[in-house]
Amino acid sequence: MGAPEIFFIRLSLSIMFAFLICRFFFQSMPMIKVFGLAVIMLGLAYVLEYFRKRKKREPMP
């Protein structure tokens, strides 16, 4: 699976989870804030992937 497919999967999952979280806990939250949460979740997915890959590349002492 290539990078565009992974991006679209992560994007759709972050939008879906952001919508569900906001509807469960904050019923009257505007949609722009839901999409803001989705962007934050998408960014965190890439940041955590970077740290995970960086840790695997480090040589063992």
C-alpha positions as CSV (number, residue, x, y, z in Angstrom):
1,M,0.0,0.0,0.0
2,G,1.4,3.4,-1.0
3,A,1.6,6.7,0.8
4,P,-1.6,8.2,-0.8
5,E,-3.7,5.2,0.3
6,I,-2.4,5.4,3.8
7,F,-3.0,9.1,3.9
8,F,-6.7,8.7,2.9
9,I,-7.3,5.9,5.3
10,R,-5.8,8.0,8.2
11,L,-7.8,11.0,7.0
12,S,-11.1,9.2,6.9
13,L,-10.5,7.5,10.3
14,S,-9.5,10.7,12.0
15,I,-12.7,12.5,10.7
16,M,-14.8,9.5,11.8
17,F,-13.3,9.3,15.3
18,A,-13.3,13.1,15.7
19,F,-17.0,13.2,14.8
20,L,-17.9,10.3,17.2
21,I,-15.9,11.8,20.1
22,C,-17.4,15.2,19.7
23,R,-20.9,13.9,19.4
24,F,-20.6,11.7,22.5
25,F,-18.9,14.2,24.7
26,F,-19.8,17.6,23.2
27,Q,-23.2,17.4,21.6
28,S,-23.4,21.1,20.5
29,M,-19.8,21.5,19.1
30,P,-19.6,23.3,15.7
31,M,-18.4,21.2,12.8
32,I,-15.4,23.4,12.2
33,K,-14.0,22.4,15.7
34,V,-14.8,18.7,14.8
35,F,-12.6,19.1,11.7
36,G,-10.0,20.8,13.8
37,L,-9.9,17.8,16.1
38,A,-9.6,15.6,13.0
39,V,-6.6,17.5,11.8
40,I,-4.9,17.3,15.2
41,M,-5.5,13.5,15.3
42,L,-4.1,13.2,11.7
43,G,-1.0,15.2,12.7
44,L,-0.5,13.0,15.8
45,A,-0.7,9.9,13.7
46,Y,2.2,11.1,11.5
47,V,4.2,12.4,14.5
48,L,3.9,9.1,16.3
49,E,4.8,7.2,13.2
50,Y,7.9,9.3,12.9
51,F,9.0,8.6,16.4
52,R,8.3,4.9,16.0
53,K,10.4,4.6,12.8
54,R,13.2,6.7,14.4
55,K,13.3,4.4,17.4
56,K,13.6,1.3,15.1
57,R,16.5,2.9,13.1
58,E,18.7,3.5,16.2
59,P,21.4,0.9,16.6
60,M,21.3,-1.2,19.7
61,P,24.2,-0.5,22.2
